[in-house]
Amino acid sequence: MTACFSLTFLMPGGIFSYKWYLPLNKEKAIKKDLQHRYATIVKILKGNIVDKRVWTQGMRIPAERELTKSLGVSRNTIRKAISVLINGGYLFSEVGRGTFVNSKKFWGKKNKINKAKLVGIIITDVKFDFGKKIVRGIENYLQKRGYSLILCQDHSNIEKTHKYVNTLIEHDIKGVILDPLLTENYLEDNTELVKIFEREQIPLVLIDREIPGIKKNAIITNNEEISFKAADYLLQNNHRKIVVVRNGSNMFLKRLKGVERAYKQNKIPFSNCQDIVLKMHDNINRDTEILASILKDLSDYSAIFSLNEYFGKVTLRTFSKLKKSVPEEVSFITFDHPEDSYLEDGAIAYVEQPLLKMGNKAARTVIDLIENKKNFVSQTVIKSKLIIGRSVKPFLPSP
């Protein structure tokens, strides 16, 4: 291949023109062709991210070998095209794991590569055993996979939670584990949170509680079954007048249903059960005062079943305030052994929830969603067990 060059100049006697032919630089031609090729590949790959949305945020794109085969170009061309998209903020690469679609807010911003691997947990608090163990189970697994955890304690406050959600989104959170809020508007508040994460395309896993009508991956326990076992144990010990202390959310309704089923199986009218519904004020002294004032007016009961750890702590404080001895005057079962109980070890009968396992499974599930290893919705039930303690003794009616 040659190129034609010409030169025209003015001399005495007229205008003279010369033409000559030189070989075209083959190396430059090849380079130009390669540049055209990988520019085309850049356009194709970028189109899969921005226009066609074949690959979405957090998704791992096919390996270089696969792209080479499907696009019919060399691996070097693929590598250069990917490098262009990484520098443009559309992709980011992790050694040993692959190349992933970057957060949308970094697209088109040179060298804005998001390398943080953050997962958020929104939970009531970590003051008690329940929250501490759930979070520990999550952290243990995330650390093994190279992720970090951002802890958000909502204290059942929806306004506070929305601020947390905005912060998580600003920090380009990769996924969220949500312990649904125990608010008065349980369904509406939690449904709204789910919609926000869906809109932002952030993988979400529910833990401990479901949200009616919402299909999301959830890690829960056998609430109804284990509550049935606990109530049945009390009934088998001749306790007919049982007080249940709970909140009004869906999870507590499932636990209450287990209590009701135990009464039915033992052929005892459920009307014998006193159902006390308390709000969680995040003020244990206030809630103790409220429960104490209610129990003062209830003389005809022999056992109390607290349907979560917090209400178990409130109940124990109430016993102390009312000078009720356990189990001499009243038998007692709770969920998740209260850490600061004034009763000695082994004294309390309680439902032991597999909290570390729940946290671990929630972390596994959210990472599978983040890394696109899971594309279906499932509900995982991890079974709790009843631990028999000395806080329950057979009830002997007065002669």
C-alpha positions as semicolon CSV with decimal commas, in nm:
position;residue;x (nm);y (nm);z (nm)
1;M;0,000;0,000;0,000
2;T;0,134;0,343;-0,102
3;A;0,045;0,708;-0,046
4;C;0,063;0,982;-0,313
5;F;0,225;1,315;-0,232
6;S;0,240;1,628;-0,456
7;L;0,431;1,958;-0,447
8;T;0,347;2,270;-0,646
9;F;0,569;2,577;-0,664
10;L;0,627;2,890;-0,871
11;M;0,950;2,933;-1,068
12;P;1,065;3,168;-1,342
13;G;0,900;3,038;-1,653
14;G;0,586;2,900;-1,496
15;I;0,422;2,675;-1,237
16;F;0,576;2,336;-1,181
17;S;0,419;2,031;-1,005
18;Y;0,585;1,712;-0,886
19;K;0,425;1,387;-0,760
20;W;0,591;1,098;-0,585
21;Y;0,475;0,775;-0,414
22;L;0,595;0,643;-0,078
23;P;0,502;0,324;0,116
24;L;0,242;0,386;0,388
25;N;0,367;0,312;0,742
26;K;0,219;-0,034;0,801
27;E;0,259;-0,012;1,180
28;K;0,050;0,306;1,198
29;A;-0,225;0,146;0,990
30;I;-0,242;-0,153;1,223
31;K;-0,246;0,071;1,530
32;K;-0,529;0,276;1,383
33;D;-0,727;-0,041;1,316
34;L;-0,677;-0,165;1,674
35;Q;-0,787;0,169;1,816
36;H;-1,103;0,148;1,608
37;R;-1,167;-0,207;1,728
38;Y;-1,141;-0,143;2,098
39;A;-1,335;0,183;2,066
40;T;-1,615;-0,028;1,915
41;I;-1,586;-0,279;2,201
42;V;-1,595;0,004;2,455
43;K;-1,918;0,122;2,294
44;I;-2,070;-0,227;2,309
45;L;-1,970;-0,290;2,672
46;K;-2,079;0,057;2,783
47;G;-2,412;0,004;2,606
48;N;-2,469;-0,314;2,809
49;I;-2,430;-0,105;3,125
50;V;-2,591;0,229;3,043
51;D;-2,845;0,170;2,765
52;K;-2,951;-0,194;2,759
53;R;-2,886;-0,251;3,132
54;V;-2,778;-0,608;3,063
55;W;-2,534;-0,564;3,351
56;T;-2,663;-0,377;3,657
57;Q;-2,491;-0,217;3,957
58;G;-2,276;-0,463;4,149
59;M;-2,304;-0,734;3,882
60;R;-1,988;-0,914;3,773
61;I;-1,941;-0,891;3,396
62;P;-1,832;-1,198;3,195
63;A;-1,467;-1,298;3,210
64;E;-1,225;-1,169;2,945
65;R;-1,214;-1,517;2,789
66;E;-1,592;-1,522;2,744
67;L;-1,601;-1,170;2,600
68;T;-1,319;-1,256;2,360
69;K;-1,516;-1,550;2,227
70;S;-1,856;-1,376;2,208
71;L;-1,729;-1,052;2,050
72;G;-1,473;-1,210;1,818
73;V;-1,177;-0,992;1,914
74;S;-0,847;-1,051;2,089
75;R;-0,816;-1,070;2,465
76;N;-0,584;-0,768;2,455
77;T;-0,859;-0,563;2,285
78;I;-1,108;-0,669;2,554
79;R;-0,861;-0,581;2,827
80;K;-0,803;-0,232;2,684
81;A;-1,177;-0,169;2,648
82;I;-1,239;-0,272;3,009
83;S;-0,954;-0,046;3,120
84;V;-1,121;0,250;2,946
85;L;-1,451;0,178;3,127
86;I;-1,274;0,139;3,461
87;N;-1,103;0,475;3,415
88;G;-1,441;0,622;3,323
89;G;-1,601;0,501;3,644
90;Y;-1,835;0,246;3,479
91;L;-1,656;-0,062;3,609
92;F;-1,427;-0,157;3,895
93;S;-1,203;-0,459;3,930
94;E;-1,118;-0,675;4,231
95;V;-0,817;-0,905;4,228
96;G;-0,919;-1,269;4,227
97;R;-1,290;-1,194;4,191
98;G;-1,345;-1,020;3,859
99;T;-1,477;-0,695;3,715
100;F;-1,803;-0,542;3,838
101;V;-2,045;-0,266;3,735
102;N;-1,978;0,044;3,940
103;S;-2,234;0,262;4,118
104;K;-2,431;0,480;3,873
105;K;-2,321;0,798;4,049
106;F;-1,960;0,730;3,942
107;W;-2,038;0,680;3,572
108;G;-1,853;0,921;3,348
109;K;-1,634;1,049;3,630
110;K;-1,273;0,982;3,559
111;N;-1,098;0,756;3,810
112;K;-1,403;0,756;4,039
113;I;-1,384;0,390;4,120
114;N;-1,588;0,256;4,409
115;K;-1,382;-0,001;4,594
116;A;-1,568;0,004;4,927
117;K;-1,758;-0,313;5,009
118;L;-2,014;-0,204;5,265
119;V;-2,323;-0,380;5,399
120;G;-2,571;-0,207;5,630
121;I;-2,768;-0,357;5,918
122;I;-3,076;-0,170;6,043
123;I;-3,176;-0,312;6,381
124;T;-3,362;-0,187;6,689
125;D;-3,046;-0,172;6,904
126;V;-2,758;-0,381;7,031
127;K;-2,812;-0,319;7,401
128;F;-2,952;-0,667;7,453
129;D;-2,842;-1,020;7,373
130;F;-3,064;-1,039;7,064
131;G;-2,904;-0,747;6,879
132;K;-2,550;-0,822;6,994
133;K;-2,553;-1,181;6,868
134;I;-2,730;-1,102;6,541
135;V;-2,470;-0,836;6,459
136;R;-2,181;-1,059;6,569
137;G;-2,302;-1,336;6,338
138;I;-2,325;-1,091;6,048
139;E;-1,982;-0,937;6,113
140;N;-1,808;-1,273;6,144
141;Y;-1,915;-1,377;5,795
142;L;-1,874;-1,037;5,625
143;Q;-1,514;-1,007;5,744
144;K;-1,429;-1,344;5,590
145;R;-1,564;-1,220;5,257
146;G;-1,388;-0,883;5,269
147;Y;-1,695;-0,673;5,348
148;S;-1,744;-0,415;5,625
149;L;-2,061;-0,354;5,826
150;I;-2,233;-0,022;5,895
151;L;-2,452;-0,050;6,206
152;C;-2,773;0,156;6,227
153;Q;-2,971;0,137;6,554
154;D;-3,320;0,267;6,476
155;H;-3,478;0,239;6,824
156;S;-3,810;0,180;6,640
157;N;-3,802;0,542;6,519
158;I;-3,905;0,570;6,154
159;E;-3,779;0,927;6,105
160;K;-3,438;0,830;6,240
161;T;-3,436;0,525;6,015
162;H;-3,502;0,732;5,701
163;K;-3,194;0,942;5,784
164;Y;-2,991;0,624;5,818
165;V;-3,122;0,499;5,484
166;N;-3,016;0,821;5,310
167;T;-2,669;0,791;5,464
168;L;-2,637;0,430;5,350
169;I;-2,733;0,525;4,996
170;E;-2,483;0,815;4,996
171;H;-2,209;0,571;5,100
172;D;-2,301;0,346;4,806
173;I;-2,400;0,056;5,027
174;K;-2,380;-0,280;4,849
175;G;-2,663;-0,447;5,042
176;V;-2,881;-0,412;5,353
177;I;-3,005;-0,647;5,625
178;L;-3,325;-0,510;5,778
179;D;-3,477;-0,608;6,111
180;P;-3,824;-0,458;6,041
181;L;-3,912;-0,171;6,272
182;L;-4,155;-0,231;6,560
183;T;-4,359;0,083;6,499
184;E;-4,732;0,142;6,540
185;N;-4,761;0,154;6,159
186;Y;-4,556;-0,162;6,117
187;L;-4,678;-0,260;5,770
188;E;-4,678;0,089;5,614
189;D;-4,344;0,200;5,760
190;N;-4,154;-0,114;5,665
191;T;-4,314;-0,141;5,321
192;E;-4,196;0,214;5,250
193;L;-3,838;0,122;5,347
194;V;-3,845;-0,181;5,119
195;K;-3,962;0,033;4,827
196;I;-3,674;0,277;4,879
197;F;-3,417;-0,003;4,856
198;E;-3,594;-0,149;4,553
199;R;-3,588;0,190;4,380
200;E;-3,214;0,220;4,449
201;Q;-3,160;-0,142;4,336
202;I;-2,995;-0,230;4,667
203;P;-3,017;-0,600;4,765
204;L;-3,223;-0,645;5,083
205;V;-3,260;-0,931;5,332
206;L;-3,510;-0,931;5,620
207;I;-3,412;-1,082;5,953
208;D;-3,623;-1,204;6,246
209;R;-3,948;-1,055;6,117
210;E;-4,146;-1,071;5,795
211;I;-4,350;-0,793;5,636
212;P;-4,697;-0,912;5,527
213;G;-4,740;-0,893;5,150
214;I;-4,368;-0,829;5,086
215;K;-4,173;-1,099;4,903
216;K;-3,814;-1,064;5,013
217;N;-3,544;-1,303;5,123
218;A;-3,598;-1,350;5,496
219;I;-3,416;-1,526;5,780
220;I;-3,663;-1,609;6,057
221;T;-3,726;-1,859;6,335
222;N;-4,010;-2,101;6,404
223;N;-4,197;-1,840;6,610
224;E;-4,536;-2,007;6,628
225;E;-4,401;-2,356;6,688
226;I;-4,162;-2,259;6,969
227;S;-4,424;-2,040;7,140
228;F;-4,659;-2,336;7,129
229;K;-4,396;-2,551;7,304
230;A;-4,333;-2,290;7,574
231;A;-4,703;-2,234;7,644
232;D;-4,771;-2,608;7,638
233;Y;-4,494;-2,658;7,896
234;L;-4,666;-2,411;8,128
235;L;-5,005;-2,572;8,073
236;Q;-4,859;-2,917;8,140
237;N;-4,739;-2,775;8,471
238;N;-5,101;-2,692;8,555
239;H;-5,077;-2,319;8,476
240;R;-5,414;-2,219;8,334
241;K;-5,399;-1,845;8,393
242;I;-5,103;-1,732;8,183
243;V;-5,019;-1,367;8,118
244;V;-4,860;-1,296;7,779
245;V;-4,655;-0,975;7,745
246;R;-4,595;-0,863;7,389
247;N;-4,595;-0,590;7,124
248;G;-4,856;-0,559;6,849
249;S;-4,639;-0,637;6,545
250;N;-4,686;-0,930;6,308
251;M;-4,407;-1,139;6,464
252;F;-4,569;-1,119;6,809
253;L;-4,903;-1,218;6,658
254;K;-4,740;-1,536;6,528
255;R;-4,602;-1,611;6,872
256;L;-4,941;-1,542;7,028
257;K;-5,098;-1,781;6,778
258;G;-4,867;-2,054;6,912
259;V;-4,989;-1,982;7,266
260;E;-5,351;-1,998;7,150
261;R;-5,288;-2,332;6,977
262;A;-5,140;-2,474;7,299
263;Y;-5,457;-2,379;7,489
264;K;-5,670;-2,540;7,219
265;Q;-5,468;-2,863;7,217
266;N;-5,496;-2,885;7,596
267;K;-5,873;-2,819;7,568
268;I;-5,855;-2,510;7,786
269;P;-6,046;-2,195;7,683
270;F;-5,809;-1,930;7,549
271;S;-6,006;-1,673;7,748
272;N;-5,799;-1,789;8,048
273;C;-5,497;-1,619;7,889
274;Q;-5,437;-1,253;7,974
275;D;-5,290;-1,076;7,669
276;I;-5,097;-0,757;7,758
277;V;-4,989;-0,546;7,459
278;L;-4,725;-0,284;7,535
279;K;-4,556;-0,024;7,319
280;M;-4,177;-0,032;7,318
281;H;-4,076;0,314;7,441
282;D;-3,703;0,243;7,452
283;N;-3,731;0,337;7,819
284;I;-3,718;0,030;8,036
285;N;-3,806;0,218;8,356
286;R;-4,118;0,365;8,198
287;D;-4,227;0,029;8,055
288;T;-4,167;-0,137;8,393
289;E;-4,398;0,118;8,557
290;I;-4,667;0,053;8,294
291;L;-4,650;-0,326;8,331
292;A;-4,645;-0,303;8,711
293;S;-4,961;-0,090;8,713
294;I;-5,137;-0,346;8,491
295;L;-5,028;-0,649;8,692
296;K;-5,141;-0,488;9,018
297;D;-5,496;-0,521;8,892
298;L;-5,446;-0,883;8,786
299;S;-5,445;-1,113;9,086
300;D;-5,561;-1,429;8,913
301;Y;-5,252;-1,549;8,723
302;S;-4,980;-1,803;8,798
303;A;-4,733;-1,760;8,509
304;I;-4,604;-1,496;8,268
305;F;-4,469;-1,562;7,921
306;S;-4,276;-1,262;7,777
307;L;-4,261;-1,284;7,399
308;N;-3,921;-1,121;7,348
309;E;-3,603;-1,045;7,541
310;Y;-3,686;-0,681;7,607
311;F;-4,024;-0,764;7,759
312;G;-3,851;-1,039;7,955
313;K;-3,624;-0,777;8,112
314;V;-3,924;-0,551;8,178
315;T;-4,111;-0,840;8,342
316;L;-3,818;-0,933;8,568
317;R;-3,790;-0,570;8,682
318;T;-4,164;-0,566;8,744
319;F;-4,139;-0,879;8,962
320;S;-3,874;-0,703;9,169
321;K;-4,085;-0,387;9,195
322;L;-4,395;-0,584;9,302
323;K;-4,187;-0,810;9,527
324;K;-4,301;-1,121;9,341
325;S;-4,071;-1,421;9,390
326;V;-3,992;-1,656;9,099
327;P;-4,102;-1,935;9,085
328;E;-4,259;-1,948;9,434
329;E;-4,530;-1,695;9,350
330;V;-4,520;-1,681;8,974
331;S;-4,362;-1,897;8,702
332;F;-4,182;-1,726;8,417
333;I;-4,064;-1,794;8,060
334;T;-3,907;-1,544;7,821
335;F;-3,730;-1,527;7,486
336;D;-3,349;-1,506;7,483
337;H;-3,207;-1,520;7,835
338;P;-3,179;-1,160;7,970
339;E;-2,809;-1,091;8,032
340;D;-2,849;-0,881;8,346
341;S;-3,107;-1,102;8,519
342;Y;-3,094;-1,095;8,897
343;L;-3,171;-1,468;8,889
344;E;-2,873;-1,704;8,893
345;D;-2,766;-1,907;8,590
346;G;-3,001;-2,192;8,511
347;A;-3,289;-2,029;8,693
348;I;-3,475;-1,896;8,389
349;A;-3,675;-2,104;8,142
350;Y;-3,639;-1,937;7,805
351;V;-3,660;-1,975;7,429
352;E;-3,309;-1,983;7,286
353;Q;-3,308;-1,830;6,939
354;P;-3,020;-1,925;6,703
355;L;-2,908;-1,564;6,678
356;L;-2,550;-1,618;6,559
357;K;-2,674;-1,859;6,292
358;M;-2,941;-1,612;6,185
359;G;-2,686;-1,333;6,148
360;N;-2,448;-1,560;5,958
361;K;-2,719;-1,678;5,718
362;A;-2,843;-1,322;5,660
363;A;-2,488;-1,214;5,571
364;R;-2,443;-1,509;5,333
365;T;-2,774;-1,433;5,164
366;V;-2,710;-1,062;5,113
367;I;-2,364;-1,129;4,965
368;D;-2,512;-1,389;4,730
369;L;-2,758;-1,122;4,615
370;I;-2,481;-0,862;4,577
371;E;-2,265;-1,099;4,374
372;N;-2,559;-1,232;4,171
373;K;-2,525;-1,588;4,298
374;K;-2,888;-1,587;4,406
375;N;-3,176;-1,482;4,180
376;F;-3,479;-1,618;4,363
377;V;-3,666;-1,524;4,682
378;S;-3,656;-1,769;4,971
379;Q;-3,746;-1,783;5,337
380;T;-3,503;-1,958;5,570
381;V;-3,641;-2,086;5,900
382;I;-3,383;-2,164;6,168
383;K;-3,533;-2,344;6,465
384;S;-3,526;-2,212;6,820
385;K;-3,536;-2,442;7,122
386;L;-3,692;-2,430;7,467
387;I;-3,442;-2,430;7,754
388;I;-3,597;-2,563;8,074
389;G;-3,504;-2,363;8,383
390;R;-3,609;-2,341;8,746
391;S;-3,832;-2,038;8,688
392;V;-4,122;-2,275;8,617
393;K;-4,270;-2,506;8,875
394;P;-4,601;-2,695;8,882
395;F;-4,893;-2,483;8,995
396;L;-5,079;-2,612;9,299
397;P;-5,417;-2,442;9,346
398;S;-5,504;-2,333;9,697
399;P;-5,724;-2,589;9,874
